[in-house]
């Protein structure tokens, strides 16, 4: 396969700025979230960055501006997905290698996704995740996430 920028495999249409429009949990819960919430996922030919909030209720301002309570901090921390690093593509599999992440155990680990890009819509299914020392994330046993993303202008 042709190599691009920095020796990574062809990016297969993922390069760009994306916004999550739908989050679906697989497994027993099977819940889906389609309400707008703050998010941004960026892919360059070699790097990625993702930041999104799981649920619009977590995007509320703090009661006292710039001075969150411990409860408000925990609520925000638990709802926030943030990581960035490099990625590689092999067929329909995208493997992300975080260099920075909200969860310290994830730094140096990996996230394995199956993906499909159809014009300006991407389906990104999180199928496996490991910490820096190879411990599988606990959510994997109960099913992963499926994100629907739309390319942002």
BADRENDREN-474338 format. One record per residue: residue in one letter; x, y, z of N, C-alpha, C in turn. Coordinates in nm, 4 decimals, decimal comma. Layout:
N
 rest    neast   nnorth      nup   caeast  canorth     caup    ceast   cnorth      cup
    a        X        Y        Z        X        Y        Z        X        Y        Z
...
end
This chain:
153
 rest    neast   nnorth      nup   caeast  canorth     caup    ceast   cnorth      cup
    x   0,0834  -0,1168   0,0000   0,0000   0,0000   0,0000   0,0883   0,1238   0,0000
    x   0,0458   0,2251  -0,0695   0,1220   0,3489  -0,0788   0,1412   0,4139   0,0575
    x   0,2605   0,4625   0,0823   0,2907   0,5316   0,2076   0,2659   0,6802   0,1888
    x   0,2188   0,7436   0,2956   0,1958   0,8873   0,2937   0,2674   0,9518   0,4109
    x   0,2849   1,0807   0,4042   0,3340   1,1671   0,5103   0,3822   1,0948   0,6359
    x   0,5106   1,0828   0,6513   0,5662   1,0258   0,7721   0,5658   0,8745   0,7750
    x   0,5365   0,8085   0,6624   0,5440   0,6645   0,6573   0,4189   0,5916   0,7022
    x   0,3084   0,6612   0,7272   0,1865   0,5933   0,7674   0,1174   0,5345   0,6455
    x   0,0357   0,4317   0,6688  -0,0404   0,3742   0,5579  -0,1478   0,4717   0,5145
    x  -0,1972   0,4540   0,3952  -0,2984   0,5422   0,3394  -0,4136   0,5632   0,4374
    x  -0,4584   0,6850   0,4506  -0,5572   0,7196   0,5527  -0,7010   0,6874   0,5134
    x  -0,7263   0,6424   0,3933  -0,8587   0,5952   0,3498  -0,9723   0,6912   0,3808
    x  -0,9512   0,8192   0,3580  -1,0592   0,9161   0,3710  -1,0880   0,9658   0,5111
    x  -1,0113   0,9253   0,6118  -1,0392   0,9715   0,7479  -0,9821   1,1096   0,7756
    x  -0,8866   1,1549   0,6960  -0,8243   1,2847   0,7212  -0,9290   1,3954   0,7119
    x  -0,9328   1,4766   0,8157  -1,0265   1,5876   0,8192  -1,0735   1,6141   0,9603
    x  -1,1690   1,7038   0,9698  -1,2302   1,7406   1,0970  -1,3699   1,6806   1,0984
    x  -1,4028   1,6120   1,2075  -1,5281   1,5378   1,2183  -1,6038   1,5795   1,3430
    x  -1,7361   1,5658   1,3369  -1,8195   1,5883   1,4538  -1,9070   1,4649   1,4749
    x  -1,9141   1,4227   1,6002  -1,9960   1,3071   1,6369  -2,1421   1,3505   1,6374
    x  -2,2253   1,2769   1,5647  -2,3690   1,3073   1,5625  -2,4501   1,2023   1,6363
    x  -2,3883   1,0861   1,6607  -2,4599   0,9787   1,7291  -2,3602   0,8894   1,8015
    x  -2,3958   0,8495   1,9232  -2,3165   0,7551   2,0016  -2,4092   0,6405   2,0392
    x  -2,3688   0,5195   2,0017  -2,4481   0,4017   2,0365  -2,3611   0,3069   2,1159
    x  -2,4125   0,2633   2,2308  -2,3429   0,1637   2,3121  -2,3881   0,0260   2,2681
    x  -2,2914  -0,0634   2,2492  -2,3243  -0,2003   2,2156  -2,3354  -0,2821   2,3433
    x  -2,3872  -0,4019   2,3320  -2,3963  -0,4893   2,4485  -2,5297  -0,4766   2,5179
    x  -2,5303  -0,5077   2,6469  -2,6537  -0,5153   2,7244  -2,7308  -0,3832   2,7264
    x  -2,6610  -0,2717   2,7418  -2,7285  -0,1424   2,7493  -2,7955  -0,1054   2,6185
    x  -2,7207  -0,1118   2,5114  -2,7731  -0,0786   2,3799  -2,8267   0,0622   2,3675
    x  -2,7866   0,1537   2,4543  -2,8401   0,2894   2,4519  -2,7811   0,3702   2,3360
    x  -2,8543   0,4734   2,2986  -2,8096   0,5593   2,1905  -2,8292   0,7048   2,2326
    x  -2,7361   0,7884   2,1942  -2,7433   0,9305   2,2225  -2,7359   1,0047   2,0899
    x  -2,8376   1,0841   2,0624  -2,8399   1,1577   1,9359  -2,8528   1,3079   1,9569
    x  -2,8605   1,3513   2,0819  -2,8689   1,4941   2,1100  -2,7340   1,5598   2,0833
    x  -2,7342   1,6827   2,0371  -2,6066   1,7523   2,0152  -2,5290   1,7685   2,1458
    x  -2,3997   1,7539   2,1390  -2,3123   1,7731   2,2520  -2,1775   1,8184   2,1992
    x  -2,0964   1,8847   2,2804  -1,9686   1,9360   2,2317  -1,8738   1,8228   2,1930
    x  -1,8164   1,8317   2,0759  -1,7219   1,7295   2,0335  -1,6439   1,7739   1,9115
    x  -1,5275   1,7142   1,8955  -1,4439   1,7399   1,7790  -1,3425   1,6264   1,7676
    x  -1,3354   1,5663   1,6508  -1,2362   1,4627   1,6234  -1,1619   1,5045   1,4980
    x  -1,0300   1,5054   1,5073  -0,9465   1,5514   1,3960  -0,8484   1,4413   1,3590
    x  -0,8391   1,4124   1,2296  -0,7395   1,3199   1,1766  -0,6533   1,3938   1,0764
    x  -0,5221   1,3909   1,0956  -0,4270   1,4342   0,9938  -0,3785   1,3052   0,9277
    x  -0,2887   1,3107   0,8309  -0,2407   1,1850   0,7727  -0,1736   1,0917   0,8732
    x  -0,1263   1,1437   0,9857  -0,0568   1,0573   1,0811  -0,1096   1,0656   1,2246
    x  -0,1682   1,1778   1,2616  -0,2107   1,2010   1,4000  -0,3622   1,2157   1,4106
    x  -0,4099   1,1994   1,5330  -0,5512   1,2204   1,5611  -0,5642   1,2948   1,6938
    x  -0,6800   1,3552   1,7125  -0,7153   1,4178   1,8385  -0,8656   1,4053   1,8543
    x  -0,9101   1,3599   1,9708  -1,0540   1,3528   1,9942  -1,0883   1,4105   2,1307
    x  -1,1948   1,4881   2,1315  -1,2466   1,5444   2,2552  -1,3976   1,5503   2,2411
    x  -1,4678   1,4824   2,3333  -1,6128   1,4873   2,3291  -1,6709   1,4593   2,4660
    x  -1,7924   1,5100   2,4855  -1,8641   1,4966   2,6107  -1,9745   1,3939   2,5909
    x  -1,9816   1,2972   2,6819  -2,0858   1,1945   2,6754  -2,2122   1,2469   2,7421
    x  -2,2914   1,3214   2,6686  -2,4191   1,3689   2,7205  -2,4244   1,5182   2,7368
    x  -2,5319   1,5768   2,6872  -2,5482   1,7218   2,6912  -2,5596   1,7741   2,8335
    x  -2,6102   1,6924   2,9280  -2,6247   1,7403   3,0656  -2,4895   1,7679   3,1302
    x  -2,3822   1,7094   3,0784  -2,2487   1,7303   3,1334  -2,1838   1,8571   3,0810
    x  -2,2500   1,9247   2,9923  -2,1938   2,0445   2,9318  -2,2482   2,1721   2,9968
    x  -2,3074   2,1587   3,1134  -2,3644   2,2746   3,1815  -2,2540   2,3553   3,2488
    x  -2,2679   2,4874   3,2521  -2,1686   2,5694   3,3217  -2,1682   2,5382   3,4714
    x  -2,0576   2,5652   3,5350  -2,0480   2,5454   3,6788  -2,1353   2,6497   3,7498
    x  -2,1843   2,6152   3,8678  -2,2710   2,7064   3,9427  -2,1997   2,8391   3,9695
    x  -2,0707   2,8302   4,0053  -1,9902   2,9514   4,0229  -1,8820   2,9498   3,9151
    x  -1,8864   3,0447   3,8250  -1,7954   3,0471   3,7106  -1,6507   3,0317   3,7537
    x  -1,5803   2,9416   3,6869  -1,4384   2,9146   3,7056  -1,4046   2,8518   3,8402
    x  -1,5059   2,8148   3,9192  -1,4811   2,7547   4,0506  -1,5718   2,6332   4,0696
    x  -1,5438   2,5235   3,9983  -1,6299   2,4065   4,0123  -1,6160   2,3401   4,1489
    x  -1,7263   2,2845   4,1947  -1,7219   2,2050   4,3177  -1,6577   2,0702   4,2841
    x  -1,6215   1,9941   4,3864  -1,5657   1,8601   4,3623  -1,6668   1,7738   4,2867
    x  -1,7938   1,7848   4,3207  -1,8992   1,7081   4,2521  -1,9057   1,7459   4,1037
    x  -1,8976   1,8752   4,0744  -1,9001   1,9201   3,9349  -1,7774   1,8703   3,8583
    x  -1,6606   1,8700   3,9240  -1,5381   1,8196   3,8605  -1,5511   1,6713   3,8268
    x  -1,6026   1,5937   3,9201  -1,6182   1,4495   3,8974  -1,7160   1,4240   3,7836
    x  -1,8272   1,4951   3,7837  -1,9273   1,4780   3,6776  -1,8648   1,5080   3,5412
    x  -1,7893   1,6159   3,5324  -1,7258   1,6524   3,4050  -1,6198   1,5503   3,3675
    x  -1,5367   1,5099   3,4612  -1,4313   1,4126   3,4333  -1,4905   1,2819   3,3817
    x  -1,5957   1,2343   3,4460  -1,6564   1,1067   3,4073  -1,7225   1,1123   3,2700
    x  -1,7592   1,2300   3,2239  -1,8300   1,2406   3,0965  -1,7404   1,2818   2,9800
    x  -1,6155   1,3142   3,0074  -1,5271   1,3699   2,9054  -1,4343   1,2635   2,8470
    x  -1,4311   1,2544   2,7150  -1,3378   1,1664   2,6436  -1,2375   1,2574   2,5740
    x  -1,1102   1,2457   2,6108  -1,0058   1,3284   2,5508  -0,8807   1,2441   2,5341
    x  -0,8322   1,2338   2,4114  -0,7018   1,1737   2,3871  -0,6538   1,2134   2,2492
    x  -0,5229   1,2055   2,2310  -0,4613   1,2430   2,1046  -0,3320   1,1642   2,0894
    x  -0,2959   1,1383   1,9657  -0,1727   1,0644   1,9401  -0,1584   1,0324   1,7928
    x  -0,1050   0,9153   1,7646  -0,0874   0,8704   1,6269  -0,1869   0,7577   1,5997
    x  -0,2019   0,7257   1,4720  -0,2884   0,6143   1,4355  -0,2333   0,5481   1,3112
    x  -0,2807   0,4265   1,2897  -0,2463   0,3527   1,1680  -0,3710   0,2818   1,1192
    x  -0,3738   0,2551   0,9902  -0,4870   0,1873   0,9282  -0,4381   0,0610   0,8608
    x  -0,5130  -0,0463   0,8817  -0,4872  -0,1743   0,8147  -0,6224  -0,2276   0,7700
    x  -0,6527  -0,2153   0,6416  -0,7838  -0,2552   0,5911  -0,8917  -0,1664   0,6506
    x  -0,9897  -0,2281   0,7167  -1,0987  -0,1535   0,7799  -1,0726  -0,1336   0,9288
    x  -0,9486  -0,1543   0,9734  -0,9134  -0,1403   1,1144  -0,8268  -0,0163   1,1334
    x  -0,8656   0,0657   1,2291  -0,7904   0,1845   1,2669  -0,7432   0,1628   1,4108
    x  -0,6125   0,1713   1,4319  -0,5566   0,1550   1,5662  -0,4956   0,2875   1,6094
    x  -0,5487   0,3411   1,7201  -0,5010   0,4677   1,7750  -0,4031   0,4395   1,8889
    x  -0,2959   0,5180   1,8923  -0,1929   0,5069   1,9951  -0,1848   0,6406   2,0685
    x  -0,2529   0,6546   2,1828  -0,2571   0,7835   2,2512  -0,1233   0,8242   2,3124
    x  -0,0908   0,9502   2,2921   0,0288   1,0109   2,3494  -0,0106   1,0948   2,4708
    x  -0,1325   1,1469   2,4683  -0,1891   1,2221   2,5805  -0,3339   1,1760   2,5945
    x  -0,3823   1,1639   2,7181  -0,5194   1,1182   2,7406  -0,5676   1,1619   2,8785
    x  -0,6972   1,1734   2,8925  -0,7589   1,2055   3,0220  -0,7289   1,0950   3,1228
    x  -0,7288   0,9695   3,0775  -0,7002   0,8548   3,1630  -0,5520   0,8203   3,1495
    x  -0,4757   0,8362   3,2563  -0,3305   0,8140   3,2514  -0,2947   0,6723   3,2058
    x  -0,3733   0,5714   3,2438  -0,3445   0,4331   3,2043  -0,3496   0,4142   3,0525
    x  -0,4218   0,5010   2,9822  -0,4398   0,4876   2,8374  -0,3197   0,5424   2,7595
    x  -0,2420   0,6305   2,8195  -0,1259   0,6880   2,7516  -0,0259   0,5760   2,7241
    x   0,0070   0,5561   2,5971   0,0948   0,4461   2,5577   0,0207   0,3171   2,5294
    x  -0,1096   0,3176   2,5461  -0,1924   0,1999   2,5164  -0,2386   0,2029   2,3718
    x  -0,3546   0,1403   2,3461  -0,4082   0,1454   2,2101  -0,5584   0,1240   2,2107
    x  -0,6226   0,1844   2,1123  -0,7650   0,1707   2,0866  -0,7795   0,1136   1,9463
    x  -0,8534   0,0051   1,9346  -0,8735  -0,0590   1,8050  -1,0176  -0,0369   1,7622
    x  -1,0338   0,0172   1,6431  -1,1662   0,0481   1,5890  -1,1820  -0,0152   1,4517
    x  -1,3046  -0,0476   1,4173  -1,3391  -0,0783   1,2792  -1,4055   0,0475   1,2259
    x  -1,3787   0,0799   1,0992  -1,4342   0,2043   1,0467  -1,4774   0,1879   0,9026
    x  -1,5659   0,2794   0,8639  -1,6129   0,2866   0,7263  -1,6420   0,4324   0,6966
    x  -1,5884   0,4822   0,5865  -1,6138   0,6194   0,5446  -1,6946   0,6149   0,4163
    x  -1,8089   0,6833   0,4166  -1,8942   0,6943   0,2985  -1,9186   0,8426   0,2740
    x  -1,8420   0,8977   0,1803  -1,8451   1,0417   0,1528  -1,8101   1,1194   0,2784
    x  -1,9063   1,1935   0,3346  -1,8790   1,2773   0,4511  -1,9335   1,2185   0,5809
    x  -1,9571   1,0872   0,5830  -2,0046   1,0199   0,7038  -1,9091   0,9053   0,7361
    x  -1,8680   0,8983   0,8625  -1,7815   0,7898   0,9056  -1,8499   0,7154   1,0199
    x  -1,8421   0,5849   1,0146  -1,8868   0,4991   1,1251  -1,7599   0,4465   1,1897
    x  -1,7448   0,4691   1,3191  -1,6256   0,4307   1,3929  -1,6691   0,3435   1,5099
    x  -1,6384   0,2141   1,5027  -1,6791   0,1197   1,6066  -1,5595   0,0849   1,6940
    x  -1,5685   0,1178   1,8223  -1,4621   0,0873   1,9174  -1,4754  -0,0602   1,9551
    x  -1,3766  -0,1426   1,9187  -1,3891  -0,2866   1,9435  -1,2945  -0,3400   2,0499
    x  -1,1855  -0,2702   2,0790  -1,0927  -0,3172   2,1815  -1,0071  -0,2006   2,2290
    x  -0,9595  -0,2114   2,3537  -0,8786  -0,1037   2,4100  -0,7870  -0,1620   2,5169
    x  -0,6634  -0,1115   2,5204  -0,5636  -0,1615   2,6156  -0,4881  -0,0467   2,6800
    x  -0,4491  -0,0672   2,8039  -0,3662   0,0290   2,8755  -0,2219   0,0180   2,8254
    x  -0,1365   0,1047   2,8772   0,0047   0,1066   2,8381   0,0747  -0,0262   2,8655
    x   0,0267  -0,1025   2,9648   0,0915  -0,2294   2,9994   0,0110  -0,3521   2,9542
    x  -0,0825  -0,3301   2,8596  -0,1537  -0,4420   2,7980  -0,2771  -0,4920   2,8695
    x  -0,3271  -0,4193   2,9697  -0,4488  -0,4595   3,0392  -0,5699  -0,4117   2,9582
    x  -0,6591  -0,5051   2,9262  -0,7761  -0,4720   2,8465  -0,8727  -0,3856   2,9275
    x  -0,9317  -0,2851   2,8630  -1,0277  -0,1969   2,9291  -1,1503  -0,2766   2,9727
    x  -1,2049  -0,2475   3,0902  -1,3175  -0,3248   3,1420  -1,4442  -0,3156   3,0573
    x  -1,4628  -0,2054   2,9825  -1,5828  -0,1908   2,9017  -1,5884  -0,2880   2,7851
    x  -1,4754  -0,3438   2,7443  -1,4695  -0,4301   2,6259  -1,5621  -0,5511   2,6419
    x  -1,5658  -0,6108   2,7613  -1,6476  -0,7292   2,7845  -1,7970  -0,7009   2,7694
    x  -1,8388  -0,5772   2,7980  -1,9813  -0,5452   2,7892  -2,0202  -0,4834   2,6551
    x  -1,9280  -0,4740   2,5630  -1,9575  -0,4153   2,4319  -1,8959  -0,2778   2,4190
    x  -1,8710  -0,2372   2,2979  -1,8053  -0,1087   2,2741  -1,9007   0,0007   2,2341
    x  -1,8441   0,1023   2,1745  -1,9200   0,2171   2,1257  -1,9162   0,2183   1,9743
    x  -2,0216   0,2723   1,9154  -2,0233   0,2999   1,7735  -2,0544   0,4481   1,7588
    x  -1,9631   0,5203   1,6954  -1,9834   0,6617   1,6712  -2,0201   0,6847   1,5256
    x  -2,1151   0,7718   1,5017  -2,1413   0,8203   1,3671  -2,0879   0,9623   1,3631
    x  -1,9984   0,9880   1,2686  -1,9350   1,1180   1,2569  -1,9680   1,1796   1,1212
    x  -1,9770   1,3105   1,1170  -1,9994   1,3830   0,9924  -1,8828   1,4792   0,9751
    x  -1,8309   1,4807   0,8515  -1,7196   1,5704   0,8212  -1,7648   1,7138   0,8416
    x  -1,6840   1,7913   0,9128  -1,7164   1,9289   0,9434  -1,6490   2,0197   0,8419
    x  -1,7228   2,1198   0,7950  -1,6794   2,2145   0,6943  -1,5377   2,2497   0,7045
end
